[in-house]
Amino acid sequence: LRNNMSYFQILLETYSVESGGVYPETIDKIKAYGNEINYIDFSNMYDPFHPDIKRPQVFLDYDEYQDIKNTVRKEDLKGLILSKLGKETNSQYITRYWIYGVDYLGDLYSRGGEVFCLSNY
């Protein structure tokens, strides 16, 4: 799970370097970019908690996860990579990100009681 989170972070940073310091507005844009530069073949990136069924790694917007987490089975959430993208005050560009993972219990991945997050903020 942490490896997949790190791959996603590297992809975000690469996008930013090539885009003048800004990040994509949506997960779909970052996935398209990853496929375009052949950095990550998302079709071969698997959910670490379902290796036997080869379920593709699923990326979801953090806010969307918050909206659905209490209405779906936790089993269906485990292994998700979540991203939250944000803007600086008075900026029109995405300049911040937070990346989370959903653990094998269907909860936000944590270490030592703290939610684990990769971020540039």
Solvent accessible surface area in square Angstrom, and as a share of the most:
residue,aa,sasa,rsa
1,L,31,0.15
2,R,105,0.38
3,N,107,0.55
4,N,15,0.08
5,M,0,0.00
6,S,44,0.28
7,Y,105,0.40
8,F,2,0.01
9,Q,42,0.19
10,I,85,0.43
11,L,0,0.00
12,L,1,0.01
13,E,62,0.28
14,T,43,0.25
15,Y,40,0.15
16,S,8,0.05
17,V,122,0.70
18,E,117,0.52
19,S,42,0.27
20,G,75,0.72
21,G,41,0.39
22,V,36,0.20
23,Y,14,0.05
24,P,0,0.00
25,E,99,0.44
26,T,65,0.38
27,I,24,0.12
28,D,108,0.56
29,K,100,0.42
30,I,1,0.01
31,K,64,0.27
32,A,60,0.46
33,Y,22,0.08
34,G,0,0.00
35,N,75,0.39
36,E,133,0.59
37,I,63,0.32
38,N,131,0.67
39,Y,83,0.31
40,I,16,0.08
41,D,77,0.40
42,F,14,0.06
43,S,76,0.49
44,N,98,0.50
45,M,16,0.07
46,Y,75,0.28
47,D,1,0.01
48,P,50,0.31
49,F,63,0.26
50,H,19,0.09
51,P,79,0.50
52,D,124,0.64
53,I,109,0.55
54,K,118,0.50
55,R,54,0.20
56,P,70,0.44
57,Q,9,0.04
58,V,56,0.32
59,F,19,0.08
60,L,28,0.14
61,D,54,0.28
62,Y,37,0.14
63,D,72,0.38
64,E,84,0.38
65,Y,6,0.02
66,Q,60,0.26
67,D,112,0.58
68,I,55,0.28
69,K,66,0.28
70,N,130,0.67
71,T,109,0.63
72,V,60,0.34
73,R,153,0.56
74,K,104,0.44
75,E,79,0.35
76,D,63,0.32
77,L,4,0.02
78,K,33,0.14
79,G,0,0.00
80,L,8,0.04
81,I,1,0.00
82,L,0,0.00
83,S,2,0.01
84,K,68,0.29
85,L,37,0.19
86,G,15,0.15
87,K,102,0.43
88,E,74,0.33
89,T,116,0.68
90,N,157,0.80
91,S,35,0.23
92,Q,131,0.58
93,Y,115,0.44
94,I,15,0.08
95,T,35,0.21
96,R,47,0.17
97,Y,2,0.01
98,W,49,0.17
99,I,0,0.00
100,Y,32,0.12
101,G,0,0.00
102,V,0,0.00
103,D,19,0.10
104,Y,137,0.52
105,L,102,0.51
106,G,2,0.02
107,D,56,0.29
108,L,36,0.18
109,Y,46,0.18
110,S,51,0.33
111,R,124,0.45
112,G,88,0.85
113,G,74,0.71
114,E,130,0.58
115,V,75,0.43
116,F,38,0.16
117,C,44,0.26
118,L,33,0.16
119,S,38,0.25
120,N,63,0.32
121,Y,158,0.60
